[in-house]
Each structure stands twice: as C-alpha cells, then as structure tokens.
Amino acid sequence: MRARSVPLIDKRPVRAAIMILTAVLCVIYFFQITQASARGVELKHLSERKSSLTGETYRLDLNIAEESSAHNLQKRVSELGLSSARNIEYVTADSHSVAVK
C-alpha cells in the first residue's frame, strides 16, 4: 500500500496574517501604555494641586480665625470710632399684642 501524499498548503499567507496581527496588537498595546502613562502624569499633577489647595485652605482658615479673634475685633472697633453699647434694653412681644389696621 502506497502512502497518499497530502497536498501541501502554502504557509506564506498564514505567516503574513500572523505577522500583521502581531503588528496590530503591538500598536494597540503601545497606545494603551501611552494612555496609561499620560493618566499617571495627570494624576500626579492633580495630586500636587490638591496638596497645594489643602495647604492654602489651612492658611485661609488660620487667617479667618486670627481676623475674627476678640482682640482684632476690639482693635477694629476702636479704629472705626465705634463705641460699645451701654444700657441695652431688649423688647419682648407679649402674647396679647395686637396689630393696628
């Protein structure tokens, strides 16, 4: 019995398709790595900005606390020529009051 010969398939188109597929996958991978790197840099900048704004918020809170202290308020009262109130009378509304038409 003689062995039947199997027709040979031309492997060049298969190799070319594999090479093209590999090249496309490499390009896609390159773009993904580039995007991830860009996001990392942007995240770093945003983190630095957050730190800067947190420090600025802390300084502003200290400034607000300092400016609203009793000592500074008394100083401003005297600078503006205001005097402290004396003999304060509070007016209370009776439950029997009526309005005039």
C-alpha positions in Angstrom: 0.0 0.0 0.0 1.3 3.3 -1.0 1.0 6.4 1.2 -1.1 9.0 -0.2 0.5 12.4 -0.5 -1.2 15.2 1.3 -1.4 18.4 -0.7 0.9 21.0 0.9 -0.7 24.2 2.0 1.1 27.4 1.1 2.2 28.8 4.5 3.2 32.2 3.3 -0.3 33.8 3.6 -0.7 32.3 7.1 2.6 33.7 8.2 1.8 37.1 6.7 -1.5 37.1 8.5 0.1 36.2 11.8 2.8 38.9 11.3 0.1 41.6 10.5 -2.0 40.5 13.5 1.1 40.7 15.8 2.0 44.2 14.4 -1.6 45.4 15.0 -1.6 44.0 18.6 1.8 45.7 19.3 0.4 49.1 18.1 -2.7 48.7 20.2 -0.5 47.8 23.2 1.7 50.8 22.6 -1.3 53.2 22.6 -2.7 51.7 25.8 0.7 52.1 27.6 0.9 55.7 26.3 -2.6 56.5 27.6 -1.9 54.9 31.0 1.3 56.9 31.3 -0.5 60.1 30.4 -3.2 59.4 33.0 -0.5 58.7 35.6 1.2 62.1 34.9 -2.2 63.8 35.1 -3.0 62.1 38.3 0.3 63.2 39.8 -0.4 66.9 38.7 -3.9 66.7 40.3 -2.5 65.3 43.5 0.1 68.1 43.7 -2.7 70.6 43.1 -4.8 69.0 45.8 -1.9 69.3 48.2 -1.4 72.9 47.3 -5.1 73.7 47.7 -5.2 71.9 51.1 -2.3 74.0 52.3 -3.9 77.2 51.1 -7.2 76.2 52.8 -5.4 75.7 56.0 -3.7 79.1 55.8 -7.0 80.8 55.0 -8.7 79.1 58.0 -5.9 80.3 60.2 -6.3 83.8 58.8 -10.0 83.8 59.4 -9.5 82.6 62.9 -7.0 85.3 63.5 -9.1 88.1 62.0 -12.2 87.1 63.9 -10.5 86.9 67.3 -11.8 89.2 70.1 -8.5 91.2 70.1 -8.7 92.0 66.4 -12.4 92.9 66.7 -11.8 95.3 69.6 -8.9 96.8 67.6 -11.2 97.4 64.6 -14.0 98.8 66.8 -11.5 101.5 68.0 -10.1 102.1 64.6 -13.6 102.7 63.2 -14.5 105.1 66.0 -17.3 102.9 67.3 -18.2 102.7 71.0 -19.5 99.8 72.9 -23.2 99.7 73.7 -24.4 100.6 77.2 -27.8 100.1 78.9 -29.1 97.5 76.4 -32.8 97.0 76.6 -34.5 94.1 74.9 -38.0 94.4 73.7 -40.2 91.3 74.0 -43.5 90.8 72.4 -46.4 89.9 74.6 -48.7 87.2 73.6 -51.7 89.7 74.0 -50.3 92.2 71.4 -52.5 93.1 68.5 -51.7 94.8 65.2 -53.3 98.1 64.2 -55.1 98.1 60.8 
